[in-house]
Amino acid sequence: MEIRKIRSGETGSIWQLFHDTVHRINQADYSESQLAVWAPEEYDEPRWVSRFIRTRPLVVMEGKRLLGFAELNDDGRIDLFYVHHARQGEGIGRALMQRLKAEAASRGLYRLYCDASINARPFFEAMGFSEVEQRRIERHGQPVEVLLMEYKA
């Protein structure tokens, strides 16, 4: 398993992992309409390429297979953090979070936070995050319940 920065040409596979994981893992806690606005069916390549040029996510690779990815913004916000739906519970997320925390420390960031899905709470708590509040955000006019989670080094 290798954790590294995104490389050219990997955007499509990252989007696919994001889409599939959102729809398969979160279906018990969110409605179809919420999932549809969270991870739409259509892949907007220019939008995702532009985003990843800006955020330079970390990716977890096993050979040529993508296992997960995460974005860390300059203010300590973890905007996206996903592990392949079929590979959860194998330590991939733990390794990715440890690497993300190390990168945050190297940037002088000692507070990390994210809007986590309901079912991601146990993972983030196991990684030392605390729930700050439950809140409702809007995605394209559709309300989605999330948990503001925070980690302080």
CORHUFEN-V654437 format. One record per pair of residues at least 4 apart in sequence whose C-alpha atoms are under 6 Angstrom apart, sorted by the first residue. I is the first residue (numbers start at 1). GAP is how many residues later the second one is. Records with the same first field share a line. If there is no record, write none. Layout:
# CORHUFEN-V654437
I->GAP + GAP
This chain:
# CORHUFEN-V654437
1->60 + 61
2->58 + 59
3->56 + 57
4->54 + 55
5->52 + 53 + 54
6->51 + 52 + 53
16->4
17->4 + 67
19->20
21->4 + 64
22->4
23->4
35->4
36->4
45->4
52->4
57->13 + 14
58->11 + 12
59->9 + 10
60->7 + 8 + 9
61->4 + 5 + 6
67->16 + 17
68->14 + 15 + 16
69->12 + 13
70->10 + 11
71->7 + 8 + 9
72->5 + 6
73->4
76->35 + 36
77->35 + 36 + 37
78->36
93->4
104->5
105->4
110->42 + 43
111->40 + 41
112->38 + 39
113->36 + 37
114->34 + 35
115->31 + 32 + 33
116->4 + 30 + 31
117->29
124->5
125->4 + 5
129->20 + 21 + 22
130->19 + 20
131->17 + 18
132->16 + 17
133->14 + 15
134->12 + 13
135->10 + 11
136->8 + 9
137->6 + 7
138->4 + 5
